[in-house]
């Protein structure tokens, strides 16, 4: 996803496009891998003095809730990346060494039973972590 697509998604969902949010879009569009909130803060702070970590984290959360960014939980913490462009529902296999992320069509929610009556599923996450062929084990 390029920066303009990210900015368009933010705009379509009513988010005001500030210079800092434009920079966030450019940052994620220019990154193939994952960024931690600390990574984002350190990169943004170089350009915007007085920027707080709370502001960065709040914007990451807003963009994640809007499906502009995807959040992943790794052993060493939470990381973000630009939302995957796959058109259909899918999940990911993620290499723990190089970060290669490959979408695959499978959903553990299909045919699931045992969800309590009256509970409405809004979203779910399912990722498979391991090592790609290039990284080995």
C-alpha positions, 0 to 999 in steps of 0.5 A: 500500500502506498502513502496516498492509498493510506492517506485516502483510507484515513480521509474516507473514514473522516480522519483529519490529515495532519502533516504528522499523519501524512508522515506516518502514512509515508513511514508505513508505505516505505517500510516492508516490515513491521514497526514497533510503537517505539520505532515509529516514535523515534523516527517521527521525533527526528522530524517533530520536536515535542512529539510525545510517545502517547500521541504516536501510540494513540494515532497507531491505535486509531489507524489500526481500528480503522483498518489502515494498519494491522497490529501483530503480537510478537514475542518481543512486543506489539508491532504494526504494518500497513494493512494487507491488500488482499481482497478476501478474508485471510490470515498470515504466516509470519517468519520470526527471523526475517519478518516475511509475511505471507497471506493464506486463505484459511479461517479457524472461525469457519464452522466454530461452535461454542461461542456463547449465545448472544455474543457477537463476534466483531473481529478475530486474529489468527497468525501462524509464526515460524521460519520461512524456507530461507531462514530455516529453523 
